[in-house]
Amino acid sequence: MAVEPSSLSSLEEELTCSICLSIFNNPVTTPCGHNFCLSCLELTWKDDLAIGYSCPQCRHQFYAKPTLHKNTVLATVVATVSKSLKDKSQDETKGAVLDSTVIFCDTCMVNKASKTCLTCMVSYCDSHLRPHHENPVFQGHQLTEPLPDLQQHICKEHHKTLEFYCKDHNKCICGACLHSHLTCRFASLDGEIAEKEKKLKEKVVTLRGQIEKTKNVIFEMKGEQSSLRDSAANRKAALEAEYRVMKDLIEKDEREAMNLVDTEEQSAQARIQSLMHKITKNIEEMSSCKDQIESVLAQGQRITLLQCTVEFPQLPTFTHAPGINMNSKQLKMYNSSATSLKKYLTDVLSLPVEERVQMLNADYMSKFVKPINPTEVKNRHDLQQKNPQPLPVSVPVPLFSGNSLLGDFVSKIDKPFNPTEVKNRQDLLQYAFVLTLDARTAHKRIVISDNFTKASVSDELMTYPDSPARFTVCSQVLCSKGFSRGRHYWEVKMTSSNFCAIGVASGSIERKGPTSKLGRNKESWCIEWFNVKLSAWHDQRETVLENPSSSRVGVLLDCDGGSLTFYSISDRVYPIHTFSCHFPEAVYPAFWLFSSGTAVSLCKPTA
């Protein structure tokens, strides 16, 4: 079957596999009607086996691997077009190949040359080459295959045949050039050409392998694109389901509120209708009595008038319409609930998404975890209870499940929190947070170990890379997590706590110079042990404290309430000191170890 050259390009596009973007090779058809190379499709399904079998073009999912059949008609068309393209390419290059590769005899300029004489520097056909074979005079001449670049084999300086290759000067030389290259490394021209050809062929093989590997990478990346599309679709579906649940809960509460309004209206209308009926009946009774009296008066009979007895109806006790409204307690609660819910959602959704999780979990725990009466705690064994963990974001928070629950919740979170009244460690652990030390901030004398939870002091400097965040004067280190809102609690265990400080610092704290010390600036707050002396420091101001001699210290940071409280953790929870302050930016847990042998460890937030 002949194919017109003008239609070859369009046919080639139609016969291209959408996976490898090349003309079909052994084409097969899927049940959904799309065609692919058999090897391409098998490789795609092998890589995507974890997500099942699907069509790479329309993404149709097959529950089992479908049976593939060769598309014989398409294969025949592909073979025909491929042959036509090959013939066309050969026809286009035939003339150029003849012009560039055919070498003619330099003597007759008609016949094709069979040999080139490097001595005569002439190419000969078989007829004109006979003297070189028959005449003894030409026995010393060097014959080779026809060379198209004959002039390049002549030394331009001595006009002799190039026989050697100078490796030091990277150039071809003749025998006469050797006297100027006596100290150079050189080799025969044919040997160097063979060696260079061998190296180039090896590079070609390497490049071919790299090209195939790169194509495989591209193929795998296309598979990643498909996986990303599926993952994005699954994520969208999951988020849509979560938001749908929240919408359904709010719509259900709205319907209940609307039904209550309708019920209240019907009840009020019924009361008004009943009153109107009673009033109308009273009017009729009064009108009947009035007519009876007027009839007696109209008769003009004095004896009849004197003997007349009239029974007056009960007169109404009100002079205007009674006030009937729909201000029931339940309806007022629905109004308050809707207003509070709107304010709460506005506050939550105005936060960055990473802060919403922490706020929602903290709010849920403070509302739905039953508090323990601190007056009933007598020893630390009473505190050995499982610490409630924050709920994942996917758990629907019951703030939306009733009309009065949100109002109760708002009243609870608005209740003042006094950190100095906390006596129960379990009340602190509900705000517990897992912390790790930030090696980027650690002074080079600080040794960080135990999976970034322990810091100690070494006399030898660590090989930390230089960083603008690193403390360079004081042996201090910050944690990797900072806080700007909410309540957060962590505990620190101290070893040889005679010379150390525990506190918090803003991210903008100075990292160099004496002003970088904890408590000696406006950006940090701490309590500091200096031998047996315990002090609280902030902005160069010192407050001497009573030293409880405890090896474990708890820290409660209340960003919204504006307080930082330190507790001694032993058999009882004892507050050491509270800073009342405003944190203008996120603050990070901070530590200062200024004596060898001193170490601090971040404790796990468990009982």
ROSEKE-521146 format. One line per field, with one value per residue (C-alpha): residue in one letter; x, y, z. Coordinates in steps of 0.1 Angstrom, whole numbers, plus 5000, padded with zeros to 4 digits. Each point is the difference from the previous one (the first is absolute). Layout:
<nodes>
rest = [A:...]
x = [X:...]
y = [Y:...]
z = [Z:...]
</nodes>
This chain:
<nodes>
rest = [M:A:V:E:P:S:S:L:S:S:L:E:E:E:L:T:C:S:I:C:L:S:I:F:N:N:P:V:T:T:P:C:G:H:N:F:C:L:S:C:L:E:L:T:W:K:D:D:L:A:I:G:Y:S:C:P:Q:C:R:H:Q:F:Y:A:K:P:T:L:H:K:N:T:V:L:A:T:V:V:A:T:V:S:K:S:L:K:D:K:S:Q:D:E:T:K:G:A:V:L:D:S:T:V:I:F:C:D:T:C:M:V:N:K:A:S:K:T:C:L:T:C:M:V:S:Y:C:D:S:H:L:R:P:H:H:E:N:P:V:F:Q:G:H:Q:L:T:E:P:L:P:D:L:Q:Q:H:I:C:K:E:H:H:K:T:L:E:F:Y:C:K:D:H:N:K:C:I:C:G:A:C:L:H:S:H:L:T:C:R:F:A:S:L:D:G:E:I:A:E:K:E:K:K:L:K:E:K:V:V:T:L:R:G:Q:I:E:K:T:K:N:V:I:F:E:M:K:G:E:Q:S:S:L:R:D:S:A:A:N:R:K:A:A:L:E:A:E:Y:R:V:M:K:D:L:I:E:K:D:E:R:E:A:M:N:L:V:D:T:E:E:Q:S:A:Q:A:R:I:Q:S:L:M:H:K:I:T:K:N:I:E:E:M:S:S:C:K:D:Q:I:E:S:V:L:A:Q:G:Q:R:I:T:L:L:Q:C:T:V:E:F:P:Q:L:P:T:F:T:H:A:P:G:I:N:M:N:S:K:Q:L:K:M:Y:N:S:S:A:T:S:L:K:K:Y:L:T:D:V:L:S:L:P:V:E:E:R:V:Q:M:L:N:A:D:Y:M:S:K:F:V:K:P:I:N:P:T:E:V:K:N:R:H:D:L:Q:Q:K:N:P:Q:P:L:P:V:S:V:P:V:P:L:F:S:G:N:S:L:L:G:D:F:V:S:K:I:D:K:P:F:N:P:T:E:V:K:N:R:Q:D:L:L:Q:Y:A:F:V:L:T:L:D:A:R:T:A:H:K:R:I:V:I:S:D:N:F:T:K:A:S:V:S:D:E:L:M:T:Y:P:D:S:P:A:R:F:T:V:C:S:Q:V:L:C:S:K:G:F:S:R:G:R:H:Y:W:E:V:K:M:T:S:S:N:F:C:A:I:G:V:A:S:G:S:I:E:R:K:G:P:T:S:K:L:G:R:N:K:E:S:W:C:I:E:W:F:N:V:K:L:S:A:W:H:D:Q:R:E:T:V:L:E:N:P:S:S:S:R:V:G:V:L:L:D:C:D:G:G:S:L:T:F:Y:S:I:S:D:R:V:Y:P:I:H:T:F:S:C:H:F:P:E:A:V:Y:P:A:F:W:L:F:S:S:G:T:A:V:S:L:C:K:P:T:A]
x = [5000:5015:4998:5001:5030:4978:4979:5029:5004:4964:4999:5031:4983:4969:5021:5019:4999:4988:5025:5033:4990:5014:4984:4982:5021:4979:4967:4973:4965:4986:4963:4992:5012:5034:5032:5035:5033:4999:5033:4990:4967:5015:5027:4973:4979:5031:5008:4964:4991:4993:4971:4986:4997:4988:5001:5029:4979:4965:5008:4973:5005:5001:4994:5022:5027:4982:5009:5018:4997:5023:4984:5010:4984:5019:5032:4998:4994:5030:5022:4990:5005:5033:5013:4988:5018:5032:4999:4994:5029:5023:4990:5006:5035:5011:5012:5018:5017:5012:5013:5018:5014:5007:5036:5010:5033:5022:5015:4968:4975:4974:5005:4996:5033:5010:5032:5018:5038:5013:5034:4986:4971:4977:4969:4999:4974:5008:5014:5023:5011:5016:5035:5001:4994:5022:5029:5027:5006:4967:5006:5008:4969:4974:4965:4969:4962:4988:5002:4977:5022:5033:5014:4995:5025:5028:5022:4995:5035:5020:4975:5005:4975:4989:5012:5000:4979:5016:4981:5016:4990:4969:5009:5009:5036:5021:5035:5017:4982:5015:5032:4979:4980:5029:4989:4963:4979:4988:4984:4992:4972:4980:5004:4988:4971:4990:5003:4980:4973:4998:4995:4974:4981:5001:4986:4973:4991:5000:4978:4976:4997:4995:4974:4980:5003:4988:4971:4991:5001:4977:4977:5000:4994:4969:4989:5006:4978:4972:5004:5000:4967:4985:5013:4987:4966:4999:5011:4972:4975:5011:4999:4966:4986:5013:4986:4968:4996:5005:4975:4975:5003:4995:4971:4984:5003:4986:4970:4994:5002:4976:4976:5001:4992:4970:4988:5003:4981:4972:4996:4999:4975:4978:5001:4991:4972:4986:5001:4983:4972:4995:4999:4976:4977:5002:4991:4970:4988:5005:4982:4970:4998:5002:4972:4978:5005:4993:4968:4987:5009:4982:4967:4996:4981:5011:4987:5016:5033:4999:4994:5025:5030:5031:5030:5031:5028:5035:5018:5035:5030:5023:4999:5025:5013:5020:5037:5007:5035:5023:5028:5001:5032:5007:4996:5023:5026:4998:5007:5029:5014:4999:5018:5026:5006:5005:5025:5018:5003:5011:5028:5011:4999:5019:5030:5027:4990:5029:4988:4963:5009:5016:4972:4972:5017:5008:4964:4986:5021:4992:4963:4996:5027:4986:5021:5015:4994:5035:4990:4995:5036:5022:5031:5016:4985:4966:5015:5010:4972:5001:5006:4972:5015:4988:4974:5008:4985:4977:4980:4969:5000:4966:4998:4975:4977:4976:4985:5013:5033:5019:4987:5013:5033:5004:4993:5026:5028:4992:5005:5033:5029:5023:5032:5010:4970:5009:5009:4992:5026:4973:4985:5033:5006:4969:5020:5032:5020:5028:5031:5034:5032:5009:5037:5001:4999:5023:5032:5031:5005:4966:4998:4966:4991:4972:4982:5002:4985:5031:5025:5032:5032:5034:5034:5007:4983:4976:5005:4966:4998:4998:4965:4984:4976:5028:5010:5036:5007:4978:4996:4963:4976:4964:4973:4989:4963:4987:4966:4980:4965:4983:5014:5030:5018:5033:5022:5038:5022:5033:5033:5023:4977:5024:5008:4972:4970:4966:4976:4986:5013:4987:5013:5015:5023:5036:5024:5032:5014:4991:4964:4993:4999:4966:4982:5024:4978:4963:4998:5005:4987:5016:5007:5037:5020:5033:5014:4972:4986:4968:4989:4975:5014:4984:5013:5030:4977:5007:4975:5015:4978:4997:5019:4978:5030:4981:5016:4969:4984:4968:4994:4965:4998:4966:5004:4964:4999:5034:5018:5031:5000:5027:4991:5020:4989:5004:4973:4979:4999:5014:5002:5034:4995:4976:5008:4970:5009:4989:5017:5001:5013:5005:5022:5022:5010:5036:5028:5033:5027:5030:5019:5016:4980:4967:4974:4963:4976:4966:4975:4973:4965:4987:4991]
y = [5000:5033:5031:5035:5019:5030:4979:4983:5027:5000:4961:4999:5022:4978:4969:5012:4983:5024:4985:4999:5026:4978:4981:4969:4969:4968:5020:4986:5012:5004:4992:5037:5003:5018:4987:4998:4982:4966:5006:5036:4988:4971:5022:5026:4974:4985:5034:5008:4965:5015:5020:4974:4999:5031:5014:5025:5022:5001:4987:4974:4975:4962:4978:4973:5000:5000:4977:5019:4991:5012:5025:4984:5027:5027:4980:4996:5038:5007:4977:5016:5035:4992:4985:5030:5024:4979:5000:5038:5005:4979:5018:5034:4990:4980:5030:5016:4967:4996:5036:4997:4965:4990:5008:5002:4992:5031:4990:4993:5018:4975:4966:4994:4999:4967:5010:5031:5002:5019:5003:5016:5016:4990:4977:4975:4978:4963:5009:5028:4980:4973:5016:4999:4963:4992:5025:4993:5037:5004:4971:5023:5021:4997:4992:5003:5002:5030:5031:5030:5023:4993:5035:4996:4972:5023:5020:5036:5009:4973:4987:4964:4973:5003:4968:5008:5016:5022:4995:5029:5025:4982:5002:4978:5001:4986:4984:5034:5014:4975:5020:5027:4975:4979:5004:4995:4970:4988:4970:4987:5019:4968:4987:5033:5001:4965:5008:5032:4982:4973:5026:5018:4968:4993:5034:4994:4968:5019:5027:4975:4984:5034:5010:4968:5006:5036:4989:4975:5028:5021:4970:4996:5037:4997:4972:5023:5027:4974:4990:5037:5005:4970:5011:5036:4985:4979:5029:5022:4972:4996:5038:5003:4973:5017:5034:4983:4986:5034:5016:4973:5006:5037:4996:4975:5025:5027:4979:4993:5038:5008:4973:5015:5034:4985:4982:5032:5020:4974:5000:5038:5001:4975:5021:5031:4982:4987:5035:5015:4974:5008:5037:4996:4980:5027:5026:4981:4996:5037:5009:4978:5016:5035:4992:4986:5032:5023:4980:5005:5037:5004:4986:5030:4979:5010:4968:4978:5020:4996:4962:4994:4979:4999:4976:5019:4979:5000:5031:4996:5008:5013:5031:4990:4968:4977:4996:4965:4993:4971:5006:4965:4989:4973:5025:5025:4972:4992:5037:5001:4967:5012:5032:4983:4973:5026:5019:4968:4988:5035:4999:4965:5005:5033:4980:4983:4964:4987:5019:4989:4964:5009:5024:4975:4971:5022:5013:4965:4986:5029:4996:4962:4986:4998:5021:4986:5017:5011:5000:4962:4994:4990:4984:4996:4965:5017:5017:4966:5002:4996:5034:5008:5005:5027:4987:4999:5027:4975:4994:5022:5024:4999:5038:4998:4973:5020:5034:5007:4982:5028:5026:4978:4996:5038:5006:4973:5014:5035:4988:5015:4976:5004:4980:5005:4981:4968:4973:4970:4988:4984:5035:5010:4969:5008:5028:4979:5003:4979:5021:4995:5021:5021:4992:5031:5022:4980:5016:4979:4990:4984:4963:4988:4963:4976:5008:5038:4999:5003:5029:5000:5021:4989:5016:4992:5019:4981:5001:5017:5020:5038:5013:5035:4982:4985:5015:5010:5014:4981:4962:5002:4981:5004:4975:4996:5008:5035:5010:5032:4990:4974:4982:4977:4980:4981:4984:5001:4977:5015:4983:5019:5030:5024:5022:5002:5020:4988:5024:5013:5024:5018:4990:5035:4996:5012:4971:5018:5022:5002:5011:4964:4986:4987:5025:5028:5015:5007:4969:4973:4988:4973:4986:4995:4978:5014:4975:4999:5034:5000:5032:5011:5022:5023:5032:5001:4999:4972:4986:4977:4969:4972:4970:4968:4978:4981:4980:5003:5033:5005:5031:5012:5027:5018:5022:5012:5006:5016:4979:4977:4978:4976:4971:4976:4965:4974:4984:5032:5027:5032:5033:5016:5033:5016:5027:5022:5013:5006:4980:5021:4972:4962:4988:4969:4978:5010:4986:5015:4976:5018:4973:4967:4970:5018:4984:5004:4974:5006:4976:4981:5015:4970:4993]
z = [5000:4989:5022:4986:5014:5008:5024:5018:5026:5011:5000:5021:5027:5000:5003:5031:5034:5027:5025:4981:4974:4972:4972:5013:5006:5002:5006:5023:5009:5035:5007:5001:4963:5004:4983:5015:4995:5017:5018:5011:5014:5019:5015:5011:5017:5017:5016:5009:5013:5035:4987:4976:4963:4982:4964:4998:4977:5014:5035:4998:5029:4994:5031:4984:4974:4967:4971:4973:4963:4973:4976:4967:4978:5019:4999:4962:4996:5023:4980:4967:5012:5017:4967:4981:5024:4998:4962:5000:5024:4979:4968:5016:5012:4970:4980:5029:5009:4964:4999:5033:5000:4963:4991:4963:4984:4999:4966:4979:5023:4988:5016:5037:5019:5015:5018:5012:4998:5031:4982:4968:5020:4971:4998:4972:4984:4992:4965:5011:5030:4979:4999:5038:4999:4969:5000:5027:5002:5020:5024:5029:4996:5028:4987:5021:4996:4981:5022:4995:5021:4983:5006:5037:5000:4988:5023:4991:5012:4983:4974:5010:5011:5036:5018:5037:5027:5027:5032:5018:4973:4989:4963:4970:4988:4972:5001:4995:5031:5023:5006:5017:5021:5013:5037:4992:5004:4965:4984:4965:4983:4992:5036:5015:4976:5009:5037:4997:4980:5027:5027:4980:4994:5037:5007:4975:5018:5033:4986:4986:5034:5017:4974:5007:5038:4996:4978:5028:5025:4978:4998:5037:5005:4978:5023:5029:4983:4997:5037:5011:4981:5017:5034:4995:4990:5032:5022:4985:5006:5036:5007:4982:5023:5031:4990:4989:5036:5015:4975:5008:5037:4996:4976:5024:5029:4977:4992:5036:5008:4971:5012:5035:4986:4981:5031:5021:4973:4998:5038:5002:4971:5019:5032:4981:4982:5033:5015:4970:5002:5037:4994:4971:5021:5028:4974:4989:5037:5006:4968:5010:5034:4985:4975:5029:5021:4970:4993:5036:4999:4967:5013:5024:5026:5034:5019:4973:5003:5038:4998:4973:5010:4978:5005:4991:4982:5014:4988:4985:5022:4973:4978:4973:4982:5023:4992:4986:4988:4992:5025:5015:5017:4974:4971:5018:5004:4963:4992:5024:4987:4964:5009:5020:4974:4973:5021:5009:4964:4989:5026:4991:4962:5003:5014:4978:4995:5020:5031:4996:5009:5032:5010:4992:5019:5030:5001:4997:5028:5023:4994:4999:5023:5035:5023:5032:5034:5010:5037:4998:4989:5030:4983:4966:4996:4995:4970:4983:4975:4962:4984:4975:4966:4976:4976:4962:4978:4983:5032:4998:5030:5018:5000:4972:5013:5022:5004:5035:5001:4983:5024:5029:4982:4995:5037:5009:4978:5013:5036:5014:5004:5030:4996:5036:5012:4980:5025:4978:4975:4979:4994:4985:4979:4979:4985:4996:4968:4986:4995:4983:5001:4970:4991:4978:5031:5023:5011:4990:5036:5001:4994:4987:5004:5007:4968:5005:5035:5022:5002:5020:5001:4986:5004:4964:4972:4977:4963:4993:4968:5004:4999:5008:5024:5021:5034:4999:5035:5025:5001:4992:4978:4989:4991:4964:5008:5010:5013:4995:5014:5022:5031:4998:5026:5001:5027:5003:5020:5012:5008:5024:4998:5018:4970:4974:4989:4986:4983:4966:4975:4969:4966:4997:5031:4993:4993:5006:5028:5037:4992:4987:5036:5011:5022:4992:4973:4992:4977:5027:5033:5022:5034:5008:5024:5011:5025:5027:4990:4979:4982:4974:4972:4974:4984:5023:5031:5026:5025:5026:5006:5025:4986:5002:4991:4974:4971:4978:4990:4981:4978:4991:4973:4997:4970:5000:5037:5000:5026:5003:5031:5013:5022:5022:4992:5028:5021:4996:4974:5015:4981:5001:4982:4976:4974:4990:4966:4964:4973:4968:4979:5001:5029:5001:5030:5008:5022:5012:5014:5013:5019:4989:5012:4998:4978:4993:4984:4985:5016:4982:5009:5018:5036]
</nodes>
